[in-house]
Amino acid sequence: MSAAQATRPGLLAGDGIGARLARHSLWLVVLAALAIPLADLEVLSRDPWGELGRMAMGLALPDFGAIETPLQAIGLTIAVAFWGTLAGVVLGLPLALVYARSRLVRAASAAVRAVHELFWALLFLQVFGLSALTALAALAIPYAGIFAKVYAEILEQTPQAPQAALPEGTGRLARLAYTELPQAFAQLAAYTRYRFECALRSSVLLGFVGLPTLGYQLESAFREGRYFEAGALLWAFYLLIATLPWWAHRRLLLPLGLASVWLLGPWPEIDPGLLWRFVSVDIWPRALLEGDIGGVLRWLAGLPDLVGAVANTLLLGLLGTVGALLLALVLWPLASRHFGNRVSQRIGQGVLIFLRSTPELMLAFVFLLLLGPSLLPAWLALALHNGALIAFLVCRHAQAIEPGMPGLPASGRLAYELLPRLYPGMLALVYYRAEVILRESALLGMLGVATLGDNIDDAFQTLMFDVAFALLVITALLNIAVDALARRLRPCEPPMEDPCLR
């Protein structure tokens, strides 16, 4: 189904598509409702409202003077994001050229992008230590898989007529240079800029595993109750994102990147022998390397409680997906020009920008301090961030719609004019985001939530690298399976595309 069909007025009422969309939504909500009693959603904090008040006071009265080396932390955050994105482009573009023809490349790209950047960081920490090389590799590897897929899709959509004019036998690189790249360059550059913004958020989060980016100071300030300093760091983060179009202008990116190189040092000394031992021995069960089938079975039996961890990961992913859908339905009208007044619309837009700009891990960390360790903080973080992101895209699409019956009240305008046009694309966006939500569900275990990430973090801390690697593989396979299921359920290709959905 095309984007034009997806936004056709009355779509929900005709062609049987409306009934299918209604069934999809109803089953999702019913599954989530049935799953809620199985989830640990208990509030374990003694004084959540008091803690929230202290955090709000810190955000309202930030103490910028309490931040230690703020420029260095911000500079390192930018440097890691810039060079990590660039490394992802360098690795991903060649893969994109053979992506459609090579099943191996497609499978490898899906596998590396299914593992979160922080899990890659935990893996590379064992080899490169707390260095910028760990951060760069943690971004470059999954981003290579993302760029390979997205670049390949963009190049495939270029008109074929210029290629037909080339001489017979023209090579792949020549076709790229003379036909595809000139036509697709604007789209490729736009997606790369958006991915750089995503890399900034990921670079901040790398501080949660000990790398000295902005997130390291933020995590320490929140954990130690220094909320005025934490408020200043949060404002620094939001200002960094808000001013991105100015300081990351294309004319400034190259000098900015070159100037930031010195912030990445010192570089670690790499022992090739130790590196080879890690990738060839340490991450594999000894019984497997020795060909001992019985020992492999005993090793598998000794793995952590995978049933509970996988169940909690899937459960949290389901709750987060449904929560994002319901919140998107509630939030997008608050920022739309079709409802309220200019003041309420500005407030709604500000709320959406705030929530979609704050990574799930950061939101979950704050909610964890407020509510205690359970699935509830993680659920709130996933639903709020992803719901705001989807609502922002839906609202942006709604701004271009002109109602045909201006005399309707707001409720009628929403029910009969706007929602029928927007809902197919909204549901498609939810399914697009489902794989990302599941990936984040596993990651939030690093905060103590009982998902796969909790077991992965424990395995790394106890130097059980074979167990950690096995759990990473299971996490990747889960994400690939959910992504495949979401593609089958998607009602259409969404007309409201988010470059950071993938």
PEPETA-V442418 format. One record per helix or strand of 3 or more residues. SS is the DSSP state (H for helix, E for strand). FROM is the first residue (numbers start at 0). TO is the last residue. If there is no record, write none. Layout:
SS|FROM|TO ; SS|FROM|TO
This chain:
H|2|5 ; H|10|12 ; H|16|35 ; H|47|59 ; H|63|65 ; H|69|97 ; H|102|112 ; H|116|127 ; H|131|155 ; H|160|163 ; H|171|208 ; H|213|222 ; H|226|241 ; H|243|246 ; H|249|258 ; H|260|263 ; H|271|281 ; H|285|288 ; H|292|300 ; H|305|334 ; H|341|356 ; H|359|370 ; H|374|397 ; H|409|446 ; H|451|460 ; H|464|488
